[in-house]
Amino acid sequence: MFMRSLKIGIVCPYSWDTPGGVGNHIRDLAEFLISAGHDVSVLAPVNDEYQLPSYVVNAGKPISIPYNGAVARILFGPVAFARVRQWISSGDFDLLHLHEPAIPSIALLACWAADGPMVGTFHAAAKHQKIIFAIGPILEPAIEKLSARIAVSEAARLTLTNHLDTDAVVIPNGIYASHYAHGIAQTKWQGNTIGFIGRFEEPRKGLSLLIAALPAIAAFAPDVKVFVAGPGDPSEILKEIDPQFRHHFEFLGKITEEEKKDFMSSVALYVAPNTGGESFGIILAEALAGGACVVASDIPAFADLLGQGRYGALFPSENSTELAKVIIELLQDCDKRLKLAVAGKLRAQKFDWKVVAEQIYSVYEMSIVGSEKVKLASDTRSWNRFLSKEDKQ
Amino acid sequence: MRYWVLSVFLLLISLWYLSFMASRLDRLHHRVETSWANLDALLQKRAAVALEIAHSDIADPASSMLLTSAAYQARDAQIQNRSQAESGLSGALGLLLEDARHLETAADNALLTELSALTDKIRVAIAMHTEAVSRTQMVRKKAIVRTFRLAGSAPLPVTYEFEADVL
C-alpha cells in the first residue's frame, strides 16, 4: 500500500504534553506512518521536554487561551514564526500536514510560511466561531494554499463550509480497532451495567443527564450499576445524586488502555450523553470496536458516527426522560442490544488505522502530484528570487 | 511634502498588494492544473481497469460490449464531452457491478477491489479539483483581479460537472 517513502512534516497546534483528541490523533498517525517506512517530523508546542519522542520537534512553550468552550494550549508570535520557518527550511519535506490551520497557532504560521504541497485537517466543529468569521478574509489566502482539506467528520466539514466557504474530504479519526476487539469480559462490570468514560466534571460531557435518568431506570432494573471512569474528583458529583440512588454509582478513577478495552467488552451499555462540543467522538468508535452497545445523544457528530442510529441507539440531546426510555428498552431487550453491538463492531472497522491511514496517504499522494518539495514562501517570491540572482553575480 | 510621502507609501502598498494577489492567483492556477492532471490520470486508469473487466469472466458478452464502448468513449472524449463520457462509464460499471456481486471468483475479485479503491480515490480527486476550480473562479471575479488583468492569459477554469453519485 505504501509505495514510496516520503518525508512528511506534521504540525500540531496544541501542546504535546496535554492529552487531547487532536494530539492523540497526531501521535497515532505519526507512529503509523513511521512504521510504514516514512520519515516523519512533528512540530508541536511543548511544556516539558522530558520524555519527548524522537520524532517531535519542540516549537516553544505554549500559552493558555480560552477557545471553543475549553482552554487551548497553543503558540504563536514572532519567535514561534521564526522556529516554524527554520523547521520548514531545514526539513526538506515532500509534504506538510497541518492540523487545525484555521485557529491562530503554529499550524497557521506554517501555512503562511510554506509553499508547496500541503494538506490541512480540520478537527473542530462549532456552531458559532465568530473569531474565524471575523478574520476570514485574512485567513482565506492562507487556507487557499492547502492542496487538500480533510475534515474529521461531517460536522467538522459543515463548520468549514459555513465559515470559510471551502469544501473538504471527510476522513474519520483513527483507532486501533484490533486492539479493542480482544477485550476480556470482566464479571465485576457485567450484568445490568452502564459505562461512562470521560472528564465527568465538565458539564458538556453530560453525566448529570445520566444521573437525572437513573431513578426511572432503577425502577425497572433495581440492580442497575453505573460505572464512571475518567479523571476528576467525584465528591462534588456525588452531592448532586439523591442519597437513595448513590449506591448505583461507582467511580473508577482514571483507567488504563488495557482496562478500557475490557471495560468496553463487559458493560451492557456504553452511554455518551454529551451535550455538544464534540466533532468526532473517538470514544464511541472505541466502544463500538470493543463490542459495547452504545447509547448516545443525537448531536451531529455522534449521529453521524452511529449511522443515524443503525450502529447504536440515539436519544434527543439534553433530554433525560428520553435517555431513560432508551436505556430501559435496551436493558430489557437482549436481542436488540446484541444486534446493535454486532453492527457497531463491524462499523468500527471503518475507523481502524489501517483503513484511515490509507485514505490519508492517498490524499498525500494526490497532493504531491506535479509539485516540488515544500519551500519557504519567501524564497519563491519573485523579488527575492531576483535579489538572490543579483547576489550570485 | 507630507502628501508626497503618503502617496509613495500608498503606491508601494498597492504594488505589494497587486503582486500578492498575482502570486495568489498563480498558485491557484497551479492547483487547478495539478488537481486536473491527477484526476485525469485516475480516470484513465479507471478506463483501463474497465477494459480489463470487460475482457474478464465477470462480464457477459452483452455487458462486455457496453463496457468496452463506454471505456473507449471515456478515453477518447474531448474535454467538453469528458464528464458526460465518464458518467456513461460509471453507469456501465454500476450496472455490471450490481450483477457481479453474486458471482465473484477469486481472480476477478482482485479487479473489483482495484476498481473500488480507484473509485474512492477518484471521489477525493474530484473534490480536490472542484474546490480548486471554484476558488479560482471566485478570486478571478474580484474587481482588482479583473481591472489589472492579474490572471494574464490563463484561461478561466471550467467546473467539471461530475455526477459523484454515479461513481
Interface residues (C-beta under 8 A of the other chain):
Chain A: D115 P141 E144 K145 S147 A148 R149 T166 D167 A168 V169 Q359 S362 V363 M366 S367 V369 G370 S371 R381 S382 W383
Chain B: S19 F20 S23 R24 R27 L28 H30 R31 E33 T34 S35 A37 N38 A41 D120 K121 V124 A125 A127 M128 T130 E131 R135 V139
